[in-house]
Amino acid sequence: MPGHSRELSDRTRRDTPTHRFLRKDYAYLFERFYNYLEAVSTEEMGLVVFDELEKAQSRILLGQLEKYFLESEKGYQRSARVVPEPFLCIAT
């Protein structure tokens, strides 16, 4: 659906125990995002945009996302619909 966008937010607790690649809340967010894209269209792709954290935290998160999308079975599957390289922006 061209021009169609929807915001999915991270509504789970931020201090959830760590997953092998990502915190559970991020893994759950990507699961919801993937399922939403599957329901909308067979051709839609999703983009992930994060507020840039401190530089060190951003590098850690990018490394975790890379491992999740490349090394986990579910992450690899979801990278077919979710662009596995997030955009970082600075919130003002």
C-alpha positions in Angstrom: 0.0 0.0 0.0 2.0 3.0 -1.2 2.0 5.9 1.2 0.7 3.7 4.0 2.6 3.8 7.3 1.9 2.8 10.8 3.9 3.2 14.0 4.4 0.2 16.2 5.9 1.2 19.5 7.9 -0.8 22.1 5.3 -1.2 24.8 7.0 -3.9 26.9 9.3 -3.3 29.8 12.7 -2.2 28.9 14.5 -4.2 31.6 13.3 -7.6 30.3 15.9 -10.3 30.4 18.2 -10.5 27.5 17.5 -12.8 24.5 20.4 -14.5 22.8 20.7 -11.7 20.3 18.3 -9.0 21.4 16.4 -8.0 24.4 13.0 -9.7 24.4 11.1 -6.5 24.0 13.0 -5.7 20.7 12.5 -9.3 19.5 8.8 -9.0 20.2 8.6 -5.6 18.5 10.2 -7.1 15.3 7.8 -10.1 15.5 4.8 -7.7 15.7 6.2 -5.5 12.9 6.8 -8.6 10.6 3.3 -9.9 11.3 1.8 -6.5 10.5 3.6 -6.3 7.2 2.5 -9.9 6.3 -1.1 -8.9 7.0 -0.9 -5.6 5.0 0.5 -6.9 1.8 2.8 -9.5 0.3 5.0 -6.8 -1.2 5.4 -4.2 1.6 8.8 -3.8 3.3 9.3 -2.2 6.7 11.9 0.3 7.8 13.1 0.6 11.4 13.9 4.1 12.7 15.5 4.5 16.1 16.3 7.7 18.0 20.1 7.8 18.2 21.2 7.0 21.8 24.7 7.8 23.0 27.2 6.7 20.4 28.4 3.7 22.4 24.8 2.5 23.0 24.0 3.0 19.3 26.9 0.8 18.3 25.9 -1.9 20.7 22.3 -1.9 19.5 23.5 -2.0 15.8 25.7 -5.0 16.6 22.8 -6.8 18.3 20.5 -6.1 15.4 23.1 -7.3 12.9 23.5 -10.6 14.8 19.7 -11.0 15.2 19.0 -10.6 11.5 22.0 -12.6 10.3 22.5 -15.3 12.8 19.0 -16.2 14.2 16.5 -18.1 12.2 13.6 -15.9 13.1 15.6 -12.7 12.5 16.8 -14.0 9.1 13.2 -14.9 8.2 12.0 -11.4 9.2 14.7 -9.7 7.3 12.7 -10.6 4.1 10.1 -8.0 5.2 11.9 -5.7 7.6 15.0 -3.9 6.2 17.7 -5.2 8.6 19.6 -2.0 8.8 17.9 0.6 11.0 18.0 4.3 10.4 19.2 6.3 13.3 18.0 9.9 13.8 18.7 12.5 16.3 15.5 13.6 18.2 15.4 17.3 19.0 
